[in-house]
């Protein structure tokens, strides 16, 4: 865990790392990986927003899994954990 007062900066750093990785993937000709990272880079924004963006977060995960079926288990894991805490 990181201190709550550094949470926004941590999410920003995470997002910047994802953007950097996406750029590296495009440069290496790995467009499929870059496109996945393009979607993933939005997730920290949802986490950082003070508004409830849970629905959009889930929709983005589902969209990622639809394009990348090997990621489906991530959505299922998230939804299972969400059901247990509700």
Secondary structure as the mmCIF struct_conf table of DSSP 4:
data_model
#
loop_
_struct_conf.conf_type_id
_struct_conf.id
_struct_conf.beg_label_comp_id
_struct_conf.beg_label_asym_id
_struct_conf.beg_label_seq_id
_struct_conf.end_label_comp_id
_struct_conf.end_label_asym_id
_struct_conf.end_label_seq_id
HELX_RH_3T_P HELX_RH_3T_P1 UNK A 4 UNK A 6
HELX_RH_AL_P HELX_RH_AL_P1 UNK A 7 UNK A 27
TURN_TY1_P TURN_TY1_P1 UNK A 28 UNK A 29
HELX_RH_AL_P HELX_RH_AL_P2 UNK A 31 UNK A 40
TURN_TY1_P TURN_TY1_P2 UNK A 41 UNK A 42
HELX_RH_AL_P HELX_RH_AL_P3 UNK A 43 UNK A 48
BEND BEND1 UNK A 50 UNK A 51
HELX_RH_AL_P HELX_RH_AL_P4 UNK A 54 UNK A 67
HELX_RH_3T_P HELX_RH_3T_P2 UNK A 69 UNK A 71
HELX_RH_AL_P HELX_RH_AL_P5 UNK A 72 UNK A 85
#
